[in-house]
Amino acid sequence: SFDLPRALEVLSRTPSVLESLLDGLWDPWLDASEGPDTFTPRDVVGHLIHGEQTDWVPRIRLILERGDSEPFVPFDRFGFRETIKDRPIDDLLRELRNLRSENLDYVRGLGLSASDFDRKGRHPALGTDTLGQLIASWVVHDLGHVRQVVRVLARQYDEAVGPWKEY
């Protein structure tokens, strides 16, 4: 079941996890992908920044202010591309850290009660959801992208491990 303090534990760690993995890496690591239309580690950071700006907190606000009377604005998964172009990874990681800190401070400041997590919102494609489901999705979204970054980084040495690949 959903528990806000547990969710905030994970959400507050994502920026530092990504900083540990990516800060100072050479571009070949940061710009590697799993193929066309997939995210590079740099893209993941840009995507998370874009979500901090346009997705999670705006949707929380909409649920609290209007409930499910108005659908969420659709999220553009690739809306980050122009804003991250030519920016160094340390700059992107710093922006993610700052935005996430501000957003989590906002959530903490709401003083949400258990009943608030049942308040309904409306996703444009998925239909009715709740505030608790939205915040839980934020956690799972973060963890999925951390997993993606690690997978893309590991794939860079997929063949270089030789016979060890079996393990």
C-alpha positions in Angstrom: 0.0 0.0 0.0 1.1 3.6 -0.6 3.0 5.4 2.1 4.2 8.9 1.5 7.3 8.9 3.7 8.5 5.7 2.0 7.9 7.3 -1.4 9.8 10.4 -0.5 12.8 8.2 0.6 13.2 7.0 -2.9 12.3 10.2 -4.7 14.8 12.2 -2.7 17.6 9.8 -3.6 17.3 9.7 -7.3 19.3 12.8 -8.1 22.3 11.6 -6.0 22.1 8.1 -7.4 22.3 9.5 -10.9 25.1 11.9 -9.9 27.1 8.9 -8.6 26.6 7.0 -11.8 27.0 9.7 -14.4 28.9 12.8 -13.1 32.3 13.0 -14.8 31.7 10.2 -17.3 32.9 10.6 -20.8 30.4 11.3 -23.5 30.5 7.8 -25.0 29.0 6.5 -21.8 26.4 9.3 -21.5 25.4 9.2 -25.2 25.0 5.4 -25.5 21.6 3.9 -26.1 19.8 0.7 -26.7 18.9 1.6 -30.3 16.7 4.1 -32.2 14.0 5.9 -30.1 15.5 4.9 -26.8 17.0 7.1 -24.1 20.7 7.6 -23.5 21.7 8.2 -19.9 21.9 11.9 -20.7 18.4 11.7 -22.1 17.1 10.1 -18.9 18.4 13.0 -16.9 16.7 15.5 -19.3 13.5 13.4 -19.3 13.4 13.5 -15.5 14.1 17.3 -15.5 11.2 17.7 -17.9 9.0 15.6 -15.6 9.9 17.8 -12.6 8.9 20.9 -14.6 5.8 19.7 -16.4 4.4 16.5 -15.0 4.4 15.3 -11.4 3.8 18.5 -9.3 1.4 20.1 -11.9 -0.7 16.9 -11.8 -0.6 16.9 -8.0 -1.8 20.5 -8.0 -4.6 19.7 -10.5 -5.9 16.8 -8.4 -5.9 19.0 -5.2 -7.5 22.0 -6.9 -9.9 20.4 -9.4 -10.1 16.7 -8.8 -11.0 14.7 -11.8 -13.0 17.4 -13.5 -10.1 18.3 -15.8 -7.7 15.8 -17.3 -3.9 16.1 -16.9 -2.0 17.8 -19.7 -0.5 15.0 -21.8 3.2 14.5 -21.0 5.7 14.8 -23.9 8.2 12.1 -23.2 10.7 13.8 -25.6 9.9 17.4 -24.6 13.4 17.7 -23.1 15.5 17.3 -26.2 16.1 21.0 -27.1 16.6 22.1 -23.5 19.4 19.6 -22.8 21.2 20.1 -26.1 24.9 20.9 -25.7 24.6 21.1 -21.9 27.2 19.4 -19.7 26.0 16.5 -17.6 27.0 18.1 -14.3 24.7 21.1 -15.2 21.8 18.8 -16.0 22.4 16.8 -12.8 22.5 20.0 -10.7 19.2 21.1 -12.3 17.6 17.8 -11.5 18.7 17.9 -7.9 17.4 21.5 -7.5 14.0 20.9 -9.1 13.5 17.6 -7.2 14.3 19.3 -3.9 11.9 22.1 -4.6 9.2 19.7 -5.7 9.6 17.4 -2.7 9.6 20.5 -0.4 6.3 21.4 -2.0 4.8 17.9 -1.4 6.0 17.8 2.2 4.5 21.3 2.8 1.1 20.2 1.7 0.5 18.3 4.9 -1.3 15.5 3.1 -3.4 13.1 5.1 -4.2 9.4 4.3 -7.6 10.4 2.9 -5.9 12.9 0.5 -4.2 10.0 -1.3 -7.7 8.7 -2.4 -8.5 12.1 -4.1 -9.1 11.5 -7.8 -7.5 12.9 -10.9 -7.9 12.1 -14.6 -5.1 10.9 -16.8 -5.8 11.7 -20.5 -5.2 8.1 -21.6 -5.6 5.9 -18.5 -8.7 7.6 -17.0 -9.3 8.0 -13.3 -6.5 7.6 -10.9 -5.7 8.8 -7.4 -3.1 11.1 -5.8 -1.6 8.1 -4.1 -1.3 6.2 -7.5 0.2 9.3 -9.1 2.9 9.6 -6.4 3.6 5.8 -6.4 4.0 6.1 -10.2 6.5 8.8 -9.7 8.6 6.4 -7.6 8.3 3.5 -10.0 9.1 5.9 -12.9 12.3 7.0 -11.2 13.4 3.5 -10.4 12.7 2.3 -13.9 14.9 5.0 -15.3 17.7 4.3 -12.9 17.5 0.7 -14.0 17.6 1.8 -17.6 20.7 3.9 -17.1 22.5 1.0 -15.4 21.4 -1.4 -18.2 22.6 1.0 -20.9 25.9 1.5 -19.2 26.5 -2.2 -18.7 25.6 -2.9 -22.3 28.6 -0.9 -23.4 30.8 -3.8 -22.3 28.5 -6.5 -23.4 31.0 -8.1 -25.8 34.1 -6.9 -24.0 33.5 -9.4 -21.2 34.2 -12.3 -23.5 33.3 -15.7 -22.0 32.1 -14.0 -18.8 28.9 -13.0 -20.6 27.5 -16.4 -19.8 27.4 -15.3 -16.2 
